[in-house]
Amino acid sequence: MYLYQAGGMENKEFEFYSNKDFTLAFADPEEFKRIMDQLLQDYSLTIRATNNLSNGRTLYRGVKLTSVGKEVVERGLPKMPLCGLVSQEISTGNIEIDKKINHARQLFFDEPQSMDKMRSACEILSYVLEPLRKDLTTFLAARDVSDFFQLVNTFDIRHNKETTIDLIYAEQLEWVFYTLLNSINTYTKLKNKGF
């Protein structure tokens, strides 16, 4: 995991000293050597050169994760439900609304990202939800429906008044975007199930 997160997923090479870097594996120097040997044997990593130094120390040069090693790490990564939200098809039954949702997603995720594009994506989703406001309360708590309209009205998503609060961080817009997209997705799924 350390290798993966420190650049191994982009094929970065590393250099390790068994007597200095053993703490990365929550091990002692001898156990670190056994771990490195096992990862090599499992084809999880490659080592360009191993130098045995004095006092039982080992230098590992050109350490890289293999495709197998990357897959092992990725299987252990937390599963994030919102990732599915981003990629799954949301079909409201209205082609024009579906186009707006897909356009909002494209604006939000396409590179290069900008605060303006992210804000526009949130605005589009708020306009998708607006005509559904009354029907949403059939499937979602009325207070929740009120809260996400309050959200887009309080922050500078749909309005730019003296009282609106500027969103200055991308993370704030991510919060708004995912809230709106998940609301649309949940509403659509529940409506299609006939609840």
Secondary structure per residue as TSV (DSSP state, phi and psi in degrees):
chain	resnum	aa	ss	phi	psi
A	1	M	-	360.0	-42.8
A	2	Y	H	-58.6	-48.6
A	3	L	H	-59.0	-44.5
A	4	Y	H	-60.1	-49.9
A	5	Q	H	-73.5	-25.0
A	6	A	T	-88.8	11.8
A	7	G	T	120.4	-4.2
A	8	G	G	-63.1	-28.8
A	9	M	G	-68.2	-19.0
A	10	E	G	-104.8	21.8
A	11	N	T	68.6	27.0
A	12	K	-	-67.8	142.8
A	13	E	-	-95.1	150.5
A	14	F	E	-127.4	163.1
A	15	E	E	-132.2	130.2
A	16	F	E	-128.5	140.4
A	17	Y	E	-106.1	126.9
A	18	S	T	-60.8	-31.7
A	19	N	T	-86.0	-8.9
A	20	K	T	-113.5	-39.1
A	21	D	S	-98.0	6.6
A	22	F	G	-60.4	-26.4
A	23	T	G	-66.8	-21.8
A	24	L	G	-59.1	-31.1
A	25	A	G	-100.9	12.3
A	26	F	T	51.1	47.7
A	27	A	S	-134.4	178.3
A	28	D	-	-98.8	171.9
A	29	P	H	-56.6	-39.3
A	30	E	H	-68.6	-43.0
A	31	E	H	-65.4	-35.7
A	32	F	H	-58.5	-43.6
A	33	K	H	-61.3	-42.6
A	34	R	H	-64.5	-39.3
A	35	I	H	-63.6	-45.3
A	36	M	H	-61.1	-43.2
A	37	D	H	-61.0	-42.9
A	38	Q	H	-66.5	-43.2
A	39	L	H	-62.9	-36.0
A	40	L	H	-67.3	-44.2
A	41	Q	H	-65.6	-34.6
A	42	D	T	-80.6	1.9
A	43	Y	T	63.0	26.3
A	44	S	S	-83.3	-23.5
A	45	L	E	-148.7	163.0
A	46	T	E	-118.7	151.7
A	47	I	E	-129.5	121.0
A	48	R	E	-67.3	-41.2
A	49	A	E	-151.6	141.1
A	50	T	E	-119.9	123.7
A	51	N	E	-114.4	122.1
A	52	N	E	-85.0	120.1
A	53	L	-	-102.3	177.7
A	54	S	G	-65.7	160.6
A	55	N	G	58.9	30.4
A	56	G	G	75.2	11.9
A	57	R	-	-83.3	152.6
A	58	T	E	-131.6	138.5
A	59	L	E	-110.0	124.5
A	60	Y	E	-107.3	119.8
A	61	R	E	-115.0	146.5
A	62	G	E	65.1	42.4
A	63	V	E	-80.0	126.5
A	64	K	E	-136.4	145.5
A	65	L	E	-72.8	140.5
A	66	T	-	-90.5	175.0
A	67	S	H	-59.8	-39.2
A	68	V	H	-61.9	-44.6
A	69	G	H	-62.1	-41.5
A	70	K	H	-63.4	-42.4
A	71	E	H	-62.6	-40.7
A	72	V	H	-60.8	-45.6
A	73	V	H	-64.0	-46.8
A	74	E	H	-63.6	-32.7
A	75	R	H	-64.7	-29.0
A	76	G	H	-88.4	-6.7
A	77	L	S	-69.9	148.8
A	78	P	-	-61.7	142.6
A	79	K	-	-85.3	124.5
A	80	M	-	-107.0	113.0
A	81	P	H	-57.5	-31.8
A	82	L	H	-69.0	-21.6
A	83	C	H	-61.9	-41.4
A	84	G	H	-64.8	-34.5
A	85	L	H	-60.6	-38.0
A	86	V	H	-69.2	-39.1
A	87	S	H	-96.2	-19.8
A	88	Q	S	-75.3	151.9
A	89	E	-	-75.0	126.4
A	90	I	-	-107.8	114.3
A	91	S	-	-117.2	109.7
A	92	T	-	-85.3	-11.9
A	93	G	S	92.9	-5.0
A	94	N	-	-119.9	113.0
A	95	I	H	-59.5	-39.2
A	96	E	H	-66.5	-40.5
A	97	I	H	-66.6	-41.9
A	98	D	H	-60.9	-38.9
A	99	K	H	-61.8	-41.2
A	100	K	H	-64.4	-42.2
A	101	I	H	-62.6	-45.4
A	102	N	H	-66.4	-35.8
A	103	H	H	-65.0	-41.1
A	104	A	H	-62.3	-44.1
A	105	R	H	-60.7	-44.2
A	106	Q	H	-62.3	-45.7
A	107	L	H	-58.0	-42.6
A	108	F	H	-71.0	-37.5
A	109	F	H	-103.0	-21.9
A	110	D	S	-68.5	143.3
A	111	E	S	-86.1	150.2
A	112	P	S	-77.4	138.8
A	113	Q	-	-76.8	148.3
A	114	S	-	-145.5	157.2
A	115	M	H	-61.0	-37.5
A	116	D	H	-64.5	-43.1
A	117	K	H	-66.0	-41.1
A	118	M	H	-65.0	-42.3
A	119	R	H	-63.7	-41.8
A	120	S	H	-62.0	-39.0
A	121	A	H	-61.9	-43.1
A	122	C	H	-64.3	-39.9
A	123	E	H	-62.9	-43.5
A	124	I	H	-59.2	-46.3
A	125	L	H	-64.7	-34.7
A	126	S	H	-67.0	-35.2
A	127	Y	H	-72.2	-28.4
A	128	V	H	-66.1	-40.7
A	129	L	H	-75.8	-29.8
A	130	E	G	-52.5	-51.3
A	131	P	G	-69.5	-13.0
A	132	L	G	-94.8	0.8
A	133	R	H	-49.3	-49.0
A	134	K	H	-68.7	-43.6
A	135	D	H	-67.4	-29.7
A	136	L	H	-58.1	-35.0
A	137	T	H	-69.2	-13.3
A	138	T	H	-71.2	-31.0
A	139	F	H	-110.2	-24.9
A	140	L	S	-124.6	157.0
A	141	A	-	-60.8	136.1
A	142	A	H	-55.6	-37.2
A	143	R	H	-66.0	-39.0
A	144	D	H	-64.1	-42.7
A	145	V	H	-60.7	-45.9
A	146	S	H	-60.8	-40.4
A	147	D	H	-63.2	-42.8
A	148	F	H	-76.8	-21.3
A	149	F	H	-75.7	-35.5
A	150	Q	H	-62.2	-38.0
A	151	L	H	-58.3	-51.3
A	152	V	H	-73.7	-21.7
A	153	N	H	-85.8	-31.1
A	154	T	H	-74.1	-40.5
A	155	F	B	-93.4	165.6
A	156	D	T	-79.0	62.0
A	157	I	T	-99.2	-59.5
A	158	R	T	-102.3	-24.6
A	159	H	-	-126.2	154.5
A	160	N	-	-134.0	73.3
A	161	K	-	-105.3	173.7
A	162	E	T	-60.5	-30.6
A	163	T	T	-87.0	-11.7
A	164	T	S	-73.6	148.5
A	165	I	B	-98.5	128.0
A	166	D	-	-72.8	133.9
A	167	L	-	-93.5	117.4
A	168	I	-	-112.2	-6.2
A	169	Y	S	-119.0	140.7
A	170	A	H	-57.6	-35.4
A	171	E	H	-62.0	-32.6
A	172	Q	H	-67.0	-41.7
A	173	L	H	-70.0	-33.1
A	174	E	H	-59.8	-44.8
A	175	W	H	-58.3	-47.5
A	176	V	H	-64.8	-47.7
A	177	F	H	-58.6	-51.0
A	178	Y	H	-65.5	-34.2
A	179	T	H	-62.7	-47.2
A	180	L	H	-68.2	-46.0
A	181	L	H	-63.4	-41.5
A	182	N	H	-67.7	-34.4
A	183	S	H	-63.6	-44.0
A	184	I	H	-63.4	-45.5
A	185	N	H	-62.1	-46.9
A	186	T	H	-63.6	-46.3
A	187	Y	H	-56.5	-48.6
A	188	T	H	-62.4	-45.2
A	189	K	H	-63.8	-45.3
A	190	L	H	-66.0	-40.6
A	191	K	H	-63.7	-41.9
A	192	N	H	-66.6	-26.3
A	193	K	H	-81.1	-9.6
A	194	G	T	81.4	23.7
A	195	F	-	-69.3	360.0
